[in-house]
Amino acid sequence: AGGLAQMLQRLARRLEPGALLAMVGDPDAAVRRVVAQRLPQSLLPLLLGDSDWQVRYEAALRTDRDGLERLLVDEDEAVREAACSRYDDADREHIGR
C-alpha cells in the first residue's frame, strides 16, 4: 500500500490543477495534502472539513477569506494559528488600501 500511496502523491503533483478534483476524497491523507497544495483556490472549501489536520493546515495556507473564517475555529491549534495569521495579514492588506 505504501508504494501505491507514493505513486498517487507523485500523480497529484503532476496533474493539471483541475484534474485534482478527483483526488479530493482519496483515502490517503498524504495524497489529499498534495491536493490541498495544488487545488485551485476556488475548490479549497472542499478540504476545509477534512478529517486530517494537515490537509486543513495546507488549505489554511491558501484559502480565501471565507475559508479562513471557517478555520479560525478549527479543532486543531496549528490550523487555527495558520488561519489567524493569514486572516490578520488579509486585514492589514485591506486596511492599507
Secondary structure, DSSP 8 states (H G I E B T S, - for coil): -HHHHHHHHHHHHHS-GGGGGGGTT-S-HHHHHHHHHHS-GGGGGGGTT-SSHHHHHHHHTT--HHHHHHHTT-SSHHHHHHHHHHHHHHHHHHHT-
